[in-house]
Amino acid sequence: MRYIITIDQRTSSSKALLFDEKLNLVGHSVVPYRVLHPKDDWAEADADDIYSTTVEAVRRLELPKGDDVTFSISMVNQRETFVIWDKNTGKPVYKAVLWQCRRGARFCQEIIEKGYEATVRERTGLIPDTYFSASGVKWVLDNVESVRERAENGNLLFGTIDTWLIWKLTHGRVHATDYSNASRTLLFNIRELEWDADMLKLFTIPSCMMPDVKPSDSVFGMTDIEGILPAPVQIAGVTGNSHGALVGQLCFDAGMGKTTYGTGSSVMFNVGEEPATAPNGMVCSVGYSMFDRTYYVLEGHVHSSGAVLDWITDNLHLVSSTDEMQVLAESVPDNGGVYFVPAFAGLGSPWWVPEAKAMITGLTMSVNRAHVVRAALESIAYQVADVVELATRDLTTPLRQLSIDGESAKNDFLMQFQSDILGFPVKRLGLEEASGLGSAILNCCACGIYTSVEQIREIRKVSEICVPGMKAEERIRLRQGWLQSVHTVMLSTRH
């Protein structure tokens, strides 16, 4: 029996998944870690905690035993978060800087003001924004004592979370990442599929820090996961979380798209084997690489989706758990005129207003907590619909399918409202762990289990289709209320 242990490293927790040889999920565990906010708009975590919780999550799996049991490791991870560490001691020089962190905002603005935005877009497919890794890397190099000197002397290494975990799991023998994670740094040329010398120079980052870059369906190294396994096994199949979900949802044709509801949400569309020019408000990345071919995606970023549900639960204490939200949202007939614009990390696609702050509009004396909770859930669907509308308008390949996955996809109210506000059906995979499934599929490609896309298409996990039930005039009215609230947030930002 062959099993795949999938490391799923997330923004506030480390998860381990166990898939059998037919890619059925047969075990999982999760270990949280602390996310720190030392200043407004900063977000970071202890890199050693990220690693130790990853190992502990694997340790908590109930692994099958027997002479005929074999394992391999796949990996899917939060994408733009990065670590810089000493290659001789293995010690991080600073905390892991998370993707929500905005400490590099001033430099991104300088790049735009100096007229480099078009060059950045052409080479990397991205826009100069702190959402991506490069400005945070520059901040650490410029502001942490002796770090730049140590980096220029060749003593420090950079990596997104996959790179950090691979380096630790292989005891420093492998310093590598995959195309999808590399394409989220603002430092990778998505056409040449290599680190871009001009981008490294623009962000003043020494090239000697950078990891090797491999296709997603590669073998990256060997590990016994700190002795948890009796012998070293292959690390094979590595990808960013949203990209893993695209593969897990079997979105292998141009025009197929998916939305992953995580801390933020990724709305991603397969555009084929050539990079596409992203419309304003979207970016182009490497989607995945498989069987010596590389596929590209257009993506819109919703910065706060699941995060707003956590805020409702943990900060406002309107509910004791996210499971209560569906019942509470359905206890009122509508949102009572309340709209929640959750710009906790600025507004992402299609607006890209980094300085925006979250706002609740439409409060009256008749509003109760159910309306606010409902508005929070609806805000996720509205943000996704904004991106889908942009892509549908500008893409030459029409949208053929939208699949949803992620933690919040379990919420039936959200699924129905998403379909209603889009005005077309959405598909929910009958498996929460679409990202992990995608990573496991890439593992099977790397290990020779699958040799063609046609074989992979035979993986048919049970899925549910939700069709819209809302009248067009109601959809238009609600969208107008949402857009008015977004414009209120943008107007308040300018003042």
C-alpha positions in Angstrom: 0.0 0.0 0.0 1.3 3.4 -1.0 0.4 6.5 1.1 1.1 10.2 0.6 1.7 12.4 3.6 0.8 15.9 2.5 2.2 18.8 4.4 -0.3 21.7 4.2 1.3 24.7 5.8 -1.2 27.5 6.3 -1.3 31.1 7.5 -2.1 30.3 11.2 -1.7 26.5 11.4 0.2 23.6 10.1 -1.8 20.6 8.8 -0.8 17.1 7.8 -3.0 15.0 5.5 -2.8 11.3 4.7 -4.0 10.1 1.3 -4.1 6.4 0.3 -3.0 5.2 -3.1 -6.4 6.0 -4.6 -6.1 9.6 -3.3 -8.8 9.1 -0.6 -8.2 11.2 2.4 -7.8 8.8 5.3 -6.3 10.9 8.0 -5.5 14.5 9.0 -4.2 16.6 11.9 -3.7 20.3 12.5 -1.5 22.2 14.9 -2.0 26.0 15.3 0.8 28.6 15.8 0.8 32.2 16.8 0.6 35.0 14.2 2.0 38.2 15.6 1.0 41.8 14.8 3.8 43.9 16.4 2.6 47.1 14.6 -0.4 48.2 12.6 -0.3 46.4 9.2 2.5 44.1 10.2 2.1 40.3 10.3 4.8 37.8 11.2 5.4 34.4 12.8 8.2 32.5 14.4 9.8 30.5 11.5 10.9 27.8 13.9 7.3 27.5 15.2 6.1 27.0 11.6 8.6 24.1 11.2 8.0 22.5 14.6 4.2 22.6 14.2 4.6 21.1 10.8 6.6 18.2 12.2 4.1 17.8 15.1 1.2 17.7 12.7 2.8 14.8 10.9 3.6 13.1 14.2 0.0 13.2 15.2 -1.1 11.3 12.1 -2.0 7.7 12.7 0.4 6.2 10.1 -0.3 2.6 8.9 2.4 0.0 9.6 3.5 -3.1 7.7 6.2 -4.4 5.4 4.1 -3.6 2.4 3.5 0.1 3.4 5.4 2.8 1.6 5.3 6.6 2.0 6.2 9.8 0.1 5.8 13.4 1.0 4.0 16.2 -0.9 3.8 19.8 0.1 1.4 22.7 -0.3 1.9 26.0 1.4 1.0 29.6 2.0 2.7 31.3 -0.9 4.1 34.8 -0.3 5.2 34.4 3.3 9.0 34.1 3.4 12.0 33.4 5.7 15.6 34.5 5.6 18.1 32.3 7.5 21.8 31.6 8.0 22.9 28.7 5.9 25.6 27.7 8.3 23.6 27.7 11.5 20.1 27.2 10.2 18.8 30.1 12.4 16.4 32.6 10.9 17.7 36.2 11.0 14.2 37.5 11.6 10.6 36.3 11.9 8.8 34.8 8.9 7.1 37.8 7.3 3.6 36.9 6.3 1.8 37.7 3.1 -0.6 40.2 4.9 2.3 42.3 6.1 2.5 45.8 4.6 5.9 46.9 6.0 7.3 47.3 2.4 4.5 49.6 1.2 6.7 52.7 0.9 9.1 51.0 -1.4 6.3 49.6 -3.6 4.9 53.1 -4.0 8.4 54.4 -5.0 8.6 51.8 -7.7 5.3 52.8 -9.1 6.1 56.6 -8.9 9.4 55.9 -10.7 7.6 54.3 -13.6 8.7 50.7 -13.1 5.2 49.1 -12.8 4.9 48.2 -16.5 8.3 46.4 -16.4 7.4 44.6 -13.3 4.2 43.4 -14.8 5.8 42.3 -18.0 8.5 40.2 -16.3 6.8 38.9 -13.2 3.1 39.0 -14.2 2.5 40.8 -10.8 2.1 44.4 -9.6 4.4 46.1 -7.1 2.5 45.3 -3.9 3.5 44.2 -0.4 1.2 41.1 -0.9 4.1 39.6 -2.7 7.4 38.8 -1.1 10.1 41.1 -2.5 9.4 44.4 -0.7 9.4 42.5 2.6 12.7 40.9 1.8 14.2 44.3 1.0 12.8 45.6 4.4 14.5 42.8 6.3 17.8 43.3 4.4 17.7 47.1 5.1 16.5 47.2 8.6 17.8 44.2 10.6 21.3 44.7 11.8 24.1 43.1 9.7 21.7 41.1 7.6 22.5 42.8 4.3 26.2 42.4 4.8 25.8 38.7 5.7 23.6 38.2 2.7 26.0 39.9 0.3 28.8 37.7 1.7 26.8 34.6 0.7 25.9 33.4 4.2 22.1 33.9 4.1 19.4 32.1 2.2 15.9 33.2 1.2 12.9 31.1 0.8 9.1 31.0 0.7 7.7 28.5 3.3 8.0 25.5 1.1 11.7 26.3 0.7 12.2 26.7 4.4 10.5 23.4 5.2 12.3 21.5 2.5 15.7 22.9 3.7 14.8 21.9 7.3 13.4 18.5 6.5 16.5 17.6 4.4 18.9 19.0 7.1 20.2 21.7 4.8 20.9 19.5 1.8 18.2 21.0 -0.5 17.5 24.7 -1.1 14.7 24.7 -3.7 11.2 25.9 -4.6 8.7 25.3 -7.4 7.6 27.5 -10.2 4.3 28.4 -8.6 5.7 29.6 -5.4 8.6 31.4 -7.1 6.1 33.3 -9.3 4.6 34.9 -6.2 7.8 36.7 -5.1 8.0 39.6 -7.7 11.5 38.3 -8.4 10.7 35.5 -10.9 10.5 35.9 -14.7 7.4 33.8 -15.6 8.4 33.6 -19.3 12.0 32.5 -18.8 11.1 30.5 -15.7 14.1 31.7 -13.8 15.0 34.4 -11.2 15.0 37.8 -13.0 18.3 39.7 -12.6 16.7 43.0 -13.1 14.0 42.4 -10.5 16.6 41.3 -8.0 18.6 44.5 -8.7 15.4 46.6 -8.4 14.7 45.2 -4.9 18.5 45.1 -4.1 18.4 41.4 -3.2 21.6 39.4 -3.7 21.1 36.5 -6.2 23.2 34.1 -4.0 20.3 34.0 -1.5 17.9 32.5 -4.1 16.8 28.8 -4.2 16.9 26.5 -7.1 13.6 26.4 -9.0 11.9 23.2 -10.2 8.6 22.2 -11.9 5.9 21.4 -9.4 5.9 17.7 -10.2 9.6 17.2 -9.3 11.3 15.2 -6.7 12.8 17.8 -4.3 14.7 15.6 -1.8 14.6 12.9 0.9 13.5 13.1 4.5 12.5 10.9 7.4 10.7 13.9 9.0 12.8 14.1 12.1 12.8 10.3 12.6 9.0 9.9 12.4 9.5 7.6 9.4 11.8 4.6 9.7 13.8 5.6 6.6 14.0 8.6 4.3 11.4 9.0 1.6 10.9 11.3 -1.3 9.6 14.8 -1.1 7.8 15.0 -4.4 5.1 17.4 -5.6 5.3 20.9 -4.2 3.0 23.9 -5.0 1.4 27.0 -3.6 -1.9 26.5 -1.9 -4.2 28.1 -4.5 -2.4 26.4 -7.3 -2.8 23.0 -5.5 -6.5 23.7 -5.3 -6.6 24.4 -9.1 -5.0 21.0 -9.7 -7.2 19.3 -7.0 -10.3 20.7 -8.7 -9.0 19.2 -12.0 -9.1 22.6 -13.7 -6.8 21.5 -16.5 -8.5 23.4 -19.4 -8.3 27.0 -20.3 -11.4 28.8 -19.1 -11.8 26.6 -16.0 -11.6 28.4 -12.7 -11.8 28.0 -9.0 -12.1 30.0 -5.8 -10.3 28.9 -2.6 -11.9 30.3 0.6 -9.0 30.6 3.0 -7.8 33.4 5.2 -7.9 35.3 2.0 -9.5 34.0 -1.2 -7.8 33.2 -4.5 -10.0 33.4 -7.6 -7.9 31.7 -10.3 -8.5 30.9 -14.0 -6.5 28.5 -16.2 -5.4 30.4 -19.3 -3.2 27.7 -20.9 0.5 27.4 -21.8 1.2 31.0 -22.5 1.2 33.9 -20.0 -1.8 36.2 -20.4 -1.9 40.0 -20.0 -3.7 40.5 -16.8 -6.4 43.1 -16.7 -6.0 45.8 -14.1 -6.9 44.3 -10.8 -5.6 40.8 -11.6 -2.2 39.2 -11.9 -0.7 36.4 -14.0 1.3 33.6 -12.3 2.6 30.2 -13.1 -0.4 27.9 -12.3 1.3 24.6 -12.2 3.8 22.5 -14.2 3.1 18.9 -15.1 4.6 16.4 -17.6 7.2 18.9 -18.9 4.5 21.6 -19.6 3.9 24.8 -17.7 0.4 26.3 -17.4 -0.5 29.9 -16.5 -3.3 31.4 -14.5 -4.9 34.8 -14.1 -5.7 35.4 -10.5 -7.6 37.9 -8.4 -6.7 38.3 -4.7 -9.3 38.8 -2.0 -7.2 39.7 1.0 -9.8 39.0 3.7 -12.4 36.3 3.5 -12.0 33.6 6.2 -10.2 36.3 8.2 -13.3 38.3 8.6 -15.1 35.2 10.0 -12.3 34.7 12.5 -12.6 38.4 13.4 -16.3 38.1 14.0 -15.7 35.1 16.3 -12.5 36.0 18.1 -12.6 39.8 18.3 -16.3 40.7 18.4 -17.5 37.4 20.0 -20.8 37.6 18.0 -20.6 33.8 17.8 -18.6 31.2 19.7 -17.6 29.3 16.5 -17.8 29.7 12.7 -20.2 26.8 12.7 -22.9 29.0 14.3 -22.7 31.5 11.5 -24.9 29.7 9.0 -27.8 29.3 11.5 -27.5 32.9 12.5 -27.3 34.2 9.0 -30.4 32.3 8.0 -32.3 33.5 11.0 -32.9 36.9 9.2 -34.5 37.2 5.7 -31.8 39.5 4.4 -28.9 41.6 5.4 -31.1 44.5 6.7 -29.1 46.9 4.5 -25.8 46.1 6.2 -22.7 45.6 4.1 -19.3 44.6 5.5 -16.2 45.6 3.5 -13.5 43.6 5.2 -10.4 45.6 4.1 -8.3 44.4 7.0 -5.3 44.1 4.8 -6.4 46.7 2.2 -8.7 46.1 -0.7 -7.4 43.5 -3.2 -8.7 42.7 -6.6 -10.1 44.4 -8.6 -9.6 47.6 -6.6 -6.0 47.3 -5.2 -6.3 50.0 -2.5 -3.6 49.0 0.0 -4.4 51.7 2.5 -8.1 50.9 2.7 -9.6 50.1 6.1 -12.5 47.7 6.9 -15.9 49.2 7.3 -19.5 48.2 8.1 -22.1 50.3 6.5 -25.9 50.6 6.7 -26.2 50.2 10.5 -29.6 51.2 12.0 -31.3 50.7 15.3 -33.1 47.7 13.8 -29.9 45.9 13.0 -28.9 42.9 15.2 -25.9 40.6 15.3 -27.5 38.2 12.8 -27.4 41.0 10.2 -23.8 41.7 10.9 -22.8 38.0 10.7 -24.8 37.6 7.5 -23.1 40.6 6.0 -19.7 39.1 6.9 -20.5 35.9 5.1 -22.0 37.8 2.1 -18.8 39.9 1.9 -16.8 36.9 0.8 -19.2 36.2 -2.1 -19.3 39.8 -3.2 -15.5 40.0 -3.3 -15.3 36.9 -5.4 -18.0 38.1 -7.7 -16.1 41.4 -8.3 -13.1 39.4 -9.5 -15.2 37.0 -11.6 -16.9 39.9 -13.3 -13.6 41.5 -14.2 -12.2 38.2 -15.6 -15.4 37.5 -17.5 -15.3 40.9 -19.1 -11.7 40.9 -20.1 -10.8 37.2 -20.8 -10.8 36.1 -24.4 -11.4 32.5 -23.1 -14.9 32.5 -21.6 -15.4 31.2 -18.0 -16.6 27.6 -18.3 -16.7 26.5 -14.7 -16.2 27.9 -11.2 -15.4 25.4 -8.4 -15.1 26.4 -4.8 -13.1 24.9 -2.0 -11.5 25.8 1.3 -12.6 26.0 4.9 -15.5 28.4 4.3 -16.8 26.3 1.4 -18.5 24.0 3.9 -20.9 26.8 4.7 -24.1 26.0 2.7 -25.4 29.6 3.1 -22.2 31.0 1.6 -22.3 28.5 -1.3 -25.9 29.4 -2.2 -25.3 33.1 -1.9 -22.2 32.8 -4.0 -24.2 31.1 -6.8 -27.0 33.7 -6.4 -24.7 36.7 -6.6 -22.8 35.3 -9.6 -25.9 34.3 -11.4 -24.5 30.9 -12.5 -23.9 27.5 -10.8 -20.9 26.8 -8.7 -19.4 23.4 -7.9 -18.2 22.3 -4.5 -15.7 19.4 -4.3 -16.9 16.7 -1.9 -13.5 17.1 -0.1 -12.5 20.1 1.9 -8.8 19.6 1.2 -8.6 20.5 -2.5 -5.2 22.1 -2.1 -3.8 19.0 -0.5 -5.4 16.8 -3.1 -3.7 18.8 -5.8 -0.3 18.4 -4.1 -0.9 14.7 -3.8 -1.7 14.5 -7.6 1.5 16.3 -8.4 3.3 13.8 -6.1 1.8 10.9 -8.2 3.0 12.6 -11.4 6.6 13.0 -9.9 6.7 9.4 -8.8 5.4 8.0 -12.1 2.0 6.8 -10.9 0.3 9.1 -13.4 1.8 9.7 -16.8 -0.9 11.7 -18.5 -3.6 14.2 -17.7 -6.2 11.8 -19.0 -5.3 9.4 -16.2 -5.8 12.2 -13.6 -9.2 13.1 -15.0 -10.4 9.7 -13.9 -10.2 10.9 -10.3 -13.8 11.9 -9.7 -14.4 13.0 -6.2 -18.1 13.6 -5.4 -19.1 17.2 -6.0 -22.2 19.2 -5.4 -23.7 21.7 -7.9 -25.5 24.8 -6.5 -27.7 26.7 -8.9 -28.8 30.3 -8.4 -32.3 31.0 -7.1 -32.2 34.8 -6.8 -34.0 37.0 -9.3 -31.9 39.2 -11.5 -33.3 42.5 -10.1 -32.5 41.4 -6.5 -29.0 40.5 -7.6 -28.5 43.9 -9.2 -29.9 45.7 -6.1 -27.6 43.8 -3.7 -24.5 44.3 -5.9 -25.2 48.0 -6.2 -25.4 48.3 -2.4 -22.1 46.4 -2.1 -20.4 48.6 -4.7 -21.6 51.7 -3.0 -20.1 50.5 0.3 -16.8 49.7 -1.4 -16.7 53.2 -2.9 -17.4 54.7 0.5 -14.4 52.8 1.9 -12.2 54.1 -1.0 -13.5 57.6 -0.6 -12.6 57.6 3.1 -9.1 56.3 2.3 -8.5 59.3 0.0 -9.4 61.6 2.9 
